[in-house]
Amino acid sequence: MAFAFPPLFQEQVLLLVAKRTMLREFTSDITTLVVGSSHGDFGFDPSLVPGSFNLCSRSQDL
């Protein structure tokens, strides 16, 4: 019997994989890395700070 992960969990895993891939691709351009929980995910816009990357995730709220 296979276990089915809830849709919210699947969504968060895909988000983390996407962020990890983007981080790997843009590592040489990043000077500021933001880490934290959902507050940083919604409260920090990397497009406003050149050379930054928002690694925050809502997964800590699950």
All heavy atoms as a GROMACS GRO file, in nm:
protein
  480
    1MET      N    1   0.084  -0.118   0.000
    1MET     CA    2   0.000   0.000   0.000
    1MET      C    3   0.089   0.124   0.000
    1MET      O    4   0.174   0.142   0.086
    1MET     CB    5  -0.091  -0.002   0.122
    1MET     CG    6  -0.178   0.118   0.134
    1MET     SD    7  -0.284   0.101   0.278
    1MET     CE    8  -0.410   0.211   0.233
    2ALA      N    9   0.069   0.212  -0.094
    2ALA     CA   10   0.150   0.333  -0.106
    2ALA      C   11   0.087   0.446  -0.024
    2ALA      O   12  -0.036   0.456  -0.012
    2ALA     CB   13   0.159   0.376  -0.251
    3PHE      N   14   0.172   0.529   0.032
    3PHE     CA   15   0.126   0.645   0.108
    3PHE      C   16   0.111   0.764   0.014
    3PHE      O   17   0.201   0.794  -0.064
    3PHE     CB   18   0.225   0.678   0.220
    3PHE     CG   19   0.187   0.798   0.300
    3PHE    CD1   20   0.090   0.788   0.398
    3PHE    CD2   21   0.246   0.920   0.277
    3PHE    CE1   22   0.054   0.898   0.473
    3PHE    CE2   23   0.211   1.031   0.351
    3PHE     CZ   24   0.115   1.021   0.449
    4ALA      N   25   0.000   0.833   0.021
    4ALA     CA   26  -0.022   0.952  -0.061
    4ALA      C   27   0.004   1.077   0.022
    4ALA      O   28  -0.058   1.097   0.126
    4ALA     CB   29  -0.165   0.954  -0.113
    5PHE      N   30   0.099   1.159  -0.023
    5PHE     CA   31   0.128   1.282   0.048
    5PHE      C   32   0.019   1.384   0.021
    5PHE      O   33  -0.030   1.394  -0.092
    5PHE     CB   34   0.264   1.338   0.004
    5PHE     CG   35   0.380   1.257   0.052
    5PHE    CD1   36   0.443   1.167  -0.032
    5PHE    CD2   37   0.426   1.270   0.181
    5PHE    CE1   38   0.550   1.092   0.011
    5PHE    CE2   39   0.532   1.195   0.227
    5PHE     CZ   40   0.595   1.106   0.142
    6PRO      N   41  -0.017   1.464   0.121
    6PRO     CA   42  -0.119   1.568   0.101
    6PRO      C   43  -0.072   1.670  -0.004
    6PRO      O   44   0.048   1.695  -0.017
    6PRO     CB   45  -0.130   1.635   0.238
    6PRO     CG   46  -0.068   1.539   0.335
    6PRO     CD   47   0.032   1.458   0.258
    7PRO      N   48  -0.166   1.729  -0.076
    7PRO     CA   49  -0.130   1.828  -0.181
    7PRO      C   50  -0.045   1.943  -0.128
    7PRO      O   51   0.046   1.989  -0.197
    7PRO     CB   52  -0.266   1.877  -0.231
    7PRO     CG   53  -0.360   1.765  -0.200
    7PRO     CD   54  -0.309   1.702  -0.074
    8LEU      N   55  -0.073   1.992  -0.008
    8LEU     CA   56   0.005   2.103   0.048
    8LEU      C   57   0.151   2.063   0.066
    8LEU      O   58   0.242   2.139   0.035
    8LEU     CB   59  -0.054   2.150   0.181
    8LEU     CG   60   0.018   2.266   0.249
    8LEU    CD1   61   0.019   2.390   0.159
    8LEU    CD2   62  -0.048   2.299   0.382
    9PHE      N   63   0.174   1.942   0.111
    9PHE     CA   64   0.311   1.892   0.127
    9PHE      C   65   0.381   1.882  -0.008
    9PHE      O   66   0.496   1.924  -0.022
    9PHE     CB   67   0.309   1.755   0.196
    9PHE     CG   68   0.445   1.696   0.217
    9PHE    CD1   69   0.523   1.736   0.323
    9PHE    CD2   70   0.496   1.603   0.128
    9PHE    CE1   71   0.650   1.683   0.342
    9PHE    CE2   72   0.622   1.549   0.146
    9PHE     CZ   73   0.699   1.589   0.254
   10GLN      N   74   0.311   1.830  -0.106
   10GLN     CA   75   0.369   1.819  -0.240
   10GLN      C   76   0.405   1.956  -0.296
   10GLN      O   77   0.511   1.973  -0.356
   10GLN     CB   78   0.270   1.749  -0.334
   10GLN     CG   79   0.246   1.604  -0.300
   10GLN     CD   80   0.140   1.541  -0.388
   10GLN    OE1   81   0.100   1.596  -0.489
   10GLN    NE2   82   0.094   1.423  -0.348
   11GLU      N   83   0.318   2.054  -0.275
   11GLU     CA   84   0.343   2.190  -0.322
   11GLU      C   85   0.468   2.249  -0.257
   11GLU      O   86   0.551   2.312  -0.323
   11GLU     CB   87   0.221   2.278  -0.291
   11GLU     CG   88   0.239   2.423  -0.328
   11GLU     CD   89   0.119   2.506  -0.286
   11GLU    OE1   90   0.005   2.457  -0.293
   11GLU    OE2   91   0.141   2.620  -0.245
   12GLN      N   92   0.483   2.226  -0.127
   12GLN     CA   93   0.598   2.281  -0.056
   12GLN      C   94   0.729   2.214  -0.099
   12GLN      O   95   0.833   2.280  -0.110
   12GLN     CB   96   0.580   2.268   0.096
   12GLN     CG   97   0.472   2.358   0.150
   12GLN     CD   98   0.499   2.503   0.116
   12GLN    OE1   99   0.607   2.556   0.140
   12GLN    NE2  100   0.401   2.570   0.060
   13VAL      N  101   0.724   2.086  -0.125
   13VAL     CA  102   0.844   2.016  -0.173
   13VAL      C  103   0.885   2.070  -0.309
   13VAL      O  104   1.003   2.098  -0.333
   13VAL     CB  105   0.820   1.863  -0.180
   13VAL    CG1  106   0.932   1.794  -0.254
   13VAL    CG2  107   0.807   1.807  -0.039
   14LEU      N  108   0.789   2.092  -0.398
   14LEU     CA  109   0.820   2.148  -0.529
   14LEU      C  110   0.878   2.289  -0.517
   14LEU      O  111   0.972   2.326  -0.589
   14LEU     CB  112   0.696   2.150  -0.618
   14LEU     CG  113   0.648   2.015  -0.667
   14LEU    CD1  114   0.517   2.028  -0.743
   14LEU    CD2  115   0.753   1.948  -0.753
   15LEU      N  116   0.826   2.370  -0.424
   15LEU     CA  117   0.878   2.504  -0.402
   15LEU      C  118   1.023   2.499  -0.354
   15LEU      O  119   1.109   2.573  -0.403
   15LEU     CB  120   0.791   2.579  -0.302
   15LEU     CG  121   0.840   2.718  -0.262
   15LEU    CD1  122   0.836   2.812  -0.382
   15LEU    CD2  123   0.754   2.774  -0.149
   16LEU      N  124   1.052   2.410  -0.261
   16LEU     CA  125   1.188   2.398  -0.210
   16LEU      C  126   1.285   2.349  -0.318
   16LEU      O  127   1.398   2.397  -0.327
   16LEU     CB  128   1.192   2.303  -0.090
   16LEU     CG  129   1.127   2.357   0.037
   16LEU    CD1  130   1.122   2.249   0.144
   16LEU    CD2  131   1.201   2.480   0.088
   17VAL      N  132   1.241   2.257  -0.400
   17VAL     CA  133   1.324   2.208  -0.510
   17VAL      C  134   1.351   2.321  -0.609
   17VAL      O  135   1.464   2.340  -0.655
   17VAL     CB  136   1.258   2.088  -0.581
   17VAL    CG1  137   1.328   2.055  -0.711
   17VAL    CG2  138   1.256   1.967  -0.489
   18ALA      N  139   1.249   2.400  -0.640
   18ALA     CA  140   1.266   2.513  -0.732
   18ALA      C  141   1.363   2.616  -0.675
   18ALA      O  142   1.453   2.665  -0.745
   18ALA     CB  143   1.132   2.577  -0.762
   19LYS      N  144   1.349   2.648  -0.546
   19LYS     CA  145   1.439   2.746  -0.484
   19LYS      C  146   1.582   2.693  -0.481
   19LYS      O  147   1.677   2.767  -0.505
   19LYS     CB  148   1.391   2.783  -0.344
   19LYS     CG  149   1.273   2.876  -0.346
   19LYS     CD  150   1.244   2.933  -0.210
   19LYS     CE  151   1.131   3.034  -0.219
   19LYS     NZ  152   1.122   3.118  -0.101
   20ARG      N  153   1.598   2.566  -0.452
   20ARG     CA  154   1.733   2.507  -0.449
   20ARG      C  155   1.796   2.513  -0.588
   20ARG      O  156   1.915   2.546  -0.602
   20ARG     CB  157   1.724   2.363  -0.401
   20ARG     CG  158   1.857   2.295  -0.396
   20ARG     CD  159   1.843   2.154  -0.348
   20ARG     NE  160   1.970   2.086  -0.357
   20ARG     CZ  161   1.989   1.962  -0.324
   20ARG    NH1  162   1.890   1.889  -0.278
   20ARG    NH2  163   2.108   1.907  -0.337
   21THR      N  164   1.719   2.484  -0.690
   21THR     CA  165   1.771   2.489  -0.828
   21THR      C  166   1.809   2.632  -0.866
   21THR      O  167   1.917   2.655  -0.921
   21THR     CB  168   1.665   2.434  -0.925
   21THR    OG1  169   1.634   2.299  -0.889
   21THR    CG2  170   1.715   2.439  -1.069
   22MET      N  171   1.723   2.729  -0.835
   22MET     CA  172   1.753   2.869  -0.866
   22MET      C  173   1.876   2.916  -0.789
   22MET      O  174   1.961   2.988  -0.843
   22MET     CB  175   1.634   2.958  -0.834
   22MET     CG  176   1.518   2.942  -0.930
   22MET     SD  177   1.382   3.056  -0.901
   22MET     CE  178   1.314   2.992  -0.749
   23LEU      N  179   1.888   2.876  -0.663
   23LEU     CA  180   2.004   2.914  -0.582
   23LEU      C  181   2.132   2.861  -0.645
   23LEU      O  182   2.232   2.933  -0.655
   23LEU     CB  183   1.989   2.861  -0.440
   23LEU     CG  184   2.101   2.892  -0.342
   23LEU    CD1  185   2.119   3.043  -0.325
   23LEU    CD2  186   2.073   2.827  -0.208
   24ARG      N  187   2.130   2.738  -0.690
   24ARG     CA  188   2.248   2.679  -0.753
   24ARG      C  189   2.285   2.753  -0.882
   24ARG      O  190   2.401   2.777  -0.910
   24ARG     CB  191   2.223   2.531  -0.783
   24ARG     CG  192   2.347   2.460  -0.835
   24ARG     CD  193   2.325   2.312  -0.864
   24ARG     NE  194   2.253   2.244  -0.760
   24ARG     CZ  195   2.147   2.164  -0.781
   24ARG    NH1  196   2.103   2.145  -0.903
   24ARG    NH2  197   2.087   2.104  -0.682
   25GLU      N  198   2.185   2.791  -0.960
   25GLU     CA  199   2.210   2.858  -1.088
   25GLU      C  200   2.262   3.001  -1.072
   25GLU      O  201   2.338   3.049  -1.156
   25GLU     CB  202   2.081   2.861  -1.171
   25GLU     CG  203   2.042   2.726  -1.225
   25GLU     CD  204   1.914   2.729  -1.307
   25GLU    OE1  205   1.868   2.839  -1.342
   25GLU    OE2  206   1.859   2.621  -1.333
   26PHE      N  207   2.222   3.071  -0.967
   26PHE     CA  208   2.257   3.212  -0.952
   26PHE      C  209   2.357   3.237  -0.839
   26PHE      O  210   2.375   3.353  -0.798
   26PHE     CB  211   2.130   3.295  -0.928
   26PHE     CG  212   2.034   3.289  -1.042
   26PHE    CD1  213   1.915   3.220  -1.030
   26PHE    CD2  214   2.064   3.351  -1.163
   26PHE    CE1  215   1.825   3.214  -1.136
   26PHE    CE2  216   1.975   3.345  -1.270
   26PHE     CZ  217   1.856   3.276  -1.256
   27THR      N  218   2.423   3.135  -0.789
   27THR     CA  219   2.515   3.148  -0.676
   27THR      C  220   2.618   3.258  -0.696
   27THR      O  221   2.645   3.336  -0.605
   27THR     CB  222   2.585   3.014  -0.648
   27THR    OG1  223   2.486   2.918  -0.613
   27THR    CG2  224   2.684   3.026  -0.536
   28SER      N  225   2.676   3.269  -0.814
   28SER     CA  226   2.783   3.367  -0.836
   28SER      C  227   2.731   3.511  -0.835
   28SER      O  228   2.809   3.603  -0.818
   28SER     CB  229   2.853   3.339  -0.969
   28SER     OG  230   2.762   3.350  -1.077
   29ASP      N  231   2.600   3.532  -0.851
   29ASP     CA  232   2.542   3.666  -0.853
   29ASP      C  233   2.485   3.710  -0.718
   29ASP      O  234   2.443   3.824  -0.703
   29ASP     CB  235   2.430   3.673  -0.957
   29ASP     CG  236   2.479   3.642  -1.097
   29ASP    OD1  237   2.594   3.676  -1.128
   29ASP    OD2  238   2.402   3.583  -1.174
   30ILE      N  239   2.483   3.621  -0.620
   30ILE     CA  240   2.416   3.649  -0.492
   30ILE      C  241   2.515   3.707  -0.391
   30ILE      O  242   2.621   3.650  -0.367
   30ILE     CB  243   2.352   3.521  -0.436
   30ILE    CG1  244   2.244   3.471  -0.531
   30ILE    CG2  245   2.294   3.546  -0.297
   30ILE    CD1  246   2.188   3.335  -0.494
   31THR      N  247   2.476   3.821  -0.332
   31THR     CA  248   2.556   3.882  -0.225
   31THR      C  249   2.480   3.882  -0.094
   31THR      O  250   2.540   3.898   0.012
   31THR     CB  251   2.594   4.026  -0.261
   31THR    OG1  252   2.475   4.102  -0.286
   31THR    CG2  253   2.684   4.029  -0.384
   32THR      N  254   2.347   3.866  -0.099
   32THR     CA  255   2.263   3.865   0.021
   32THR      C  256   2.169   3.747   0.014
   32THR      O  257   2.096   3.730  -0.084
   32THR     CB  258   2.180   3.994   0.031
   32THR    OG1  259   2.267   4.106   0.030
   32THR    CG2  260   2.097   3.996   0.158
   33LEU      N  261   2.168   3.665   0.120
   33LEU     CA  262   2.081   3.548   0.127
   33LEU      C  263   1.986   3.567   0.244
   33LEU      O  264   2.031   3.588   0.357
   33LEU     CB  265   2.164   3.421   0.144
   33LEU     CG  266   2.090   3.289   0.146
   33LEU    CD1  267   2.023   3.265   0.011
   33LEU    CD2  268   2.185   3.176   0.178
   34VAL      N  269   1.856   3.560   0.219
   34VAL     CA  270   1.756   3.576   0.323
   34VAL      C  271   1.705   3.438   0.361
   34VAL      O  272   1.663   3.361   0.274
   34VAL     CB  273   1.639   3.665   0.273
   34VAL    CG1  274   1.532   3.675   0.380
   34VAL    CG2  275   1.691   3.801   0.235
   35VAL      N  276   1.710   3.404   0.490
   35VAL     CA  277   1.659   3.276   0.539
   35VAL      C  278   1.558   3.303   0.650
   35VAL      O  279   1.569   3.400   0.723
   35VAL     CB  280   1.772   3.184   0.589
   35VAL    CG1  281   1.860   3.141   0.475
   35VAL    CG2  282   1.854   3.250   0.697
   36GLY      N  283   1.461   3.217   0.661
   36GLY     CA  284   1.360   3.233   0.765
   36GLY      C  285   1.236   3.155   0.733
   36GLY      O  286   1.238   3.064   0.650
   37SER      N  287   1.127   3.194   0.796
   37SER     CA  288   1.001   3.122   0.778
   37SER      C  289   0.909   3.196   0.682
   37SER      O  290   0.953   3.276   0.601
   37SER     CB  291   0.934   3.105   0.915
   37SER     OG  292   0.902   3.232   0.968
   38SER      N  293   0.780   3.174   0.697
   38SER     CA  294   0.683   3.231   0.604
   38SER      C  295   0.683   3.383   0.604
   38SER      O  296   0.649   3.444   0.504
   38SER     CB  297   0.543   3.181   0.638
   38SER     OG  298   0.506   3.223   0.768
   39HIS      N  299   0.720   3.445   0.713
   39HIS     CA  300   0.722   3.592   0.717
   39HIS      C  301   0.822   3.646   0.616
   39HIS      O  302   0.795   3.744   0.548
   39HIS     CB  303   0.754   3.642   0.858
   39HIS     CG  304   0.658   3.590   0.961
   39HIS    ND1  305   0.527   3.631   0.967
   39HIS    CD2  306   0.674   3.498   1.057
   39HIS    CE1  307   0.466   3.568   1.066
   39HIS    NE2  308   0.552   3.486   1.121
   40GLY      N  309   0.935   3.581   0.605
   40GLY     CA  310   1.035   3.622   0.506
   40GLY      C  311   0.994   3.585   0.365
   40GLY      O  312   1.027   3.655   0.270
   41ASP      N  313   0.920   3.476   0.352
   41ASP     CA  314   0.876   3.432   0.220
   41ASP      C  315   0.786   3.538   0.157
   41ASP      O  316   0.794   3.566   0.038
   41ASP     CB  317   0.802   3.299   0.231
   41ASP     CG  318   0.787   3.228   0.097
   41ASP    OD1  319   0.867   3.255   0.005
   41ASP    OD2  320   0.697   3.144   0.085
   42PHE      N  321   0.702   3.599   0.238
   42PHE     CA  322   0.610   3.700   0.186
   42PHE      C  323   0.658   3.843   0.211
   42PHE      O  324   0.612   3.935   0.147
   42PHE     CB  325   0.471   3.684   0.250
   42PHE     CG  326   0.403   3.557   0.209
   42PHE    CD1  327   0.384   3.455   0.300
   42PHE    CD2  328   0.359   3.539   0.080
   42PHE    CE1  329   0.320   3.338   0.263
   42PHE    CE2  330   0.296   3.421   0.041
   42PHE     CZ  331   0.277   3.321   0.133
   43GLY      N  332   0.749   3.861   0.306
   43GLY     CA  333   0.789   3.995   0.346
   43GLY      C  334   0.915   4.048   0.281
   43GLY      O  335   0.951   4.163   0.303
   44PHE      N  336   0.983   3.967   0.203
   44PHE     CA  337   1.106   4.013   0.139
   44PHE      C  338   1.096   3.989  -0.010
   44PHE      O  339   1.074   3.878  -0.055
   44PHE     CB  340   1.227   3.938   0.195
   44PHE     CG  341   1.356   3.981   0.132
   44PHE    CD1  342   1.419   4.097   0.173
   44PHE    CD2  343   1.413   3.908   0.029
   44PHE    CE1  344   1.537   4.139   0.113
   44PHE    CE2  345   1.531   3.948  -0.032
   44PHE     CZ  346   1.593   4.065   0.011
   45ASP      N  347   1.113   4.095  -0.087
   45ASP     CA  348   1.105   4.086  -0.233
   45ASP      C  349   1.246   4.103  -0.290
   45ASP      O  350   1.300   4.214  -0.291
   45ASP     CB  351   1.013   4.194  -0.287
   45ASP     CG  352   0.991   4.183  -0.438
   45ASP    OD1  353   1.055   4.097  -0.501
   45ASP    OD2  354   0.910   4.260  -0.489
   46PRO      N  355   1.307   3.995  -0.338
   46PRO     CA  356   1.445   4.003  -0.388
   46PRO      C  357   1.459   4.092  -0.512
   46PRO      O  358   1.569   4.138  -0.541
   46PRO     CB  359   1.484   3.859  -0.419
   46PRO     CG  360   1.356   3.784  -0.424
   46PRO     CD  361   1.255   3.860  -0.344
   47SER      N  362   1.351   4.120  -0.581
   47SER     CA  363   1.362   4.208  -0.698
   47SER      C  364   1.392   4.352  -0.658
   47SER      O  365   1.439   4.431  -0.739
   47SER     CB  366   1.234   4.203  -0.782
   47SER     OG  367   1.125   4.260  -0.711
   48LEU      N  368   1.369   4.385  -0.531
   48LEU     CA  369   1.397   4.520  -0.482
   48LEU      C  370   1.540   4.535  -0.429
   48LEU      O  371   1.585   4.646  -0.405
   48LEU     CB  372   1.298   4.557  -0.370
   48LEU     CG  373   1.150   4.558  -0.411
   48LEU    CD1  374   1.061   4.586  -0.291
   48LEU    CD2  375   1.125   4.658  -0.522
   49VAL      N  376   1.610   4.423  -0.409
   49VAL     CA  377   1.747   4.425  -0.356
   49VAL      C  378   1.837   4.348  -0.453
   49VAL      O  379   1.840   4.224  -0.448
   49VAL     CB  380   1.754   4.364  -0.215
   49VAL    CG1  381   1.895   4.371  -0.159
   49VAL    CG2  382   1.655   4.432  -0.122
   50PRO      N  383   1.908   4.417  -0.540
   50PRO     CA  384   1.996   4.348  -0.636
   50PRO      C  385   2.097   4.256  -0.567
   50PRO      O  386   2.151   4.289  -0.463
   50PRO     CB  387   2.067   4.463  -0.708
   50PRO     CG  388   1.978   4.581  -0.689
   50PRO     CD  389   1.913   4.561  -0.555
   51GLY      N  390   2.116   4.139  -0.625
   51GLY     CA  391   2.212   4.043  -0.570
   51GLY      C  392   2.160   3.963  -0.452
   51GLY      O  393   2.236   3.896  -0.384
   52SER      N  394   2.030   3.968  -0.426
   52SER     CA  395   1.975   3.895  -0.312
   52SER      C  396   1.895   3.773  -0.359
   52SER      O  397   1.853   3.765  -0.474
   52SER     CB  398   1.885   3.986  -0.228
   52SER     OG  399   1.772   4.025  -0.302
   53PHE      N  400   1.877   3.680  -0.266
   53PHE     CA  401   1.799   3.560  -0.294
   53PHE      C  402   1.717   3.528  -0.171
   53PHE      O  403   1.769   3.523  -0.060
   53PHE     CB  404   1.890   3.443  -0.328
   53PHE     CG  405   1.816   3.321  -0.377
   53PHE    CD1  406   1.780   3.309  -0.510
   53PHE    CD2  407   1.780   3.221  -0.289
   53PHE    CE1  408   1.709   3.198  -0.555
   53PHE    CE2  409   1.711   3.110  -0.332
   53PHE     CZ  410   1.675   3.098  -0.466
   54ASN      N  411   1.587   3.506  -0.189
   54ASN     CA  412   1.496   3.475  -0.079
   54ASN      C  413   1.484   3.324  -0.065
   54ASN      O  414   1.416   3.259  -0.143
   54ASN     CB  415   1.360   3.539  -0.106
   54ASN     CG  416   1.268   3.528   0.013
   54ASN    OD1  417   1.297   3.459   0.109
   54ASN    ND2  418   1.155   3.595   0.006
   55LEU      N  419   1.547   3.268   0.035
   55LEU     CA  420   1.545   3.123   0.058
   55LEU      C  421   1.439   3.085   0.161
   55LEU      O  422   1.426   2.970   0.197
   55LEU     CB  423   1.684   3.077   0.104
   55LEU     CG  424   1.714   2.928   0.099
   55LEU    CD1  425   1.698   2.874  -0.042
   55LEU    CD2  426   1.853   2.900   0.152
   56CYS      N  427   1.361   3.182   0.207
   56CYS     CA  428   1.256   3.155   0.307
   56CYS      C  429   1.153   3.060   0.249
   56CYS      O  430   1.135   3.052   0.128
   56CYS     CB  431   1.187   3.284   0.347
   56CYS     SG  432   1.298   3.405   0.421
   57SER      N  433   1.084   2.991   0.338
   57SER     CA  434   0.985   2.894   0.293
   57SER      C  435   0.872   2.881   0.393
   57SER      O  436   0.895   2.889   0.515
   57SER     CB  437   1.050   2.758   0.273
   57SER     OG  438   0.953   2.662   0.241
   58ARG      N  439   0.754   2.857   0.343
   58ARG     CA  440   0.640   2.834   0.431
   58ARG      C  441   0.641   2.693   0.488
   58ARG      O  442   0.558   2.661   0.571
   58ARG     CB  443   0.510   2.856   0.353
   58ARG     CG  444   0.488   3.000   0.319
   58ARG     CD  445   0.376   3.012   0.223
   58ARG     NE  446   0.424   2.957   0.096
   58ARG     CZ  447   0.367   2.974  -0.018
   58ARG    NH1  448   0.259   3.044  -0.027
   58ARG    NH2  449   0.417   2.924  -0.128
   59SER      N  450   0.732   2.608   0.446
   59SER     CA  451   0.730   2.468   0.490
   59SER      C  452   0.746   2.456   0.640
   59SER      O  453   0.702   2.359   0.700
   59SER     CB  454   0.840   2.388   0.420
   59SER     OG  455   0.967   2.436   0.459
   60GLN      N  456   0.807   2.555   0.705
   60GLN     CA  457   0.822   2.550   0.849
   60GLN      C  458   0.688   2.565   0.921
   60GLN      O  459   0.675   2.535   1.038
   60GLN     CB  460   0.918   2.659   0.896
   60GLN     CG  461   1.058   2.637   0.844
   60GLN     CD  462   1.148   2.756   0.874
   60GLN    OE1  463   1.101   2.864   0.909
   60GLN    NE2  464   1.277   2.738   0.859
   61ASP      N  465   0.587   2.615   0.850
   61ASP     CA  466   0.455   2.635   0.909
   61ASP      C  467   0.368   2.511   0.899
   61ASP      O  468   0.259   2.510   0.954
   61ASP     CB  469   0.383   2.752   0.841
   61ASP     CG  470   0.454   2.884   0.865
   61ASP    OD1  471   0.528   2.894   0.963
   61ASP    OD2  472   0.434   2.976   0.785
   62LEU      N  473   0.412   2.409   0.829
   62LEU     CA  474   0.328   2.291   0.811
   62LEU      C  475   0.313   2.214   0.940
   62LEU      O  476   0.400   2.191   1.013
   62LEU     CB  477   0.388   2.199   0.702
   62LEU     CG  478   0.383   2.253   0.562
   62LEU    CD1  479   0.451   2.155   0.467
   62LEU    CD2  480   0.240   2.275   0.518
   0.00000   0.00000   0.00000
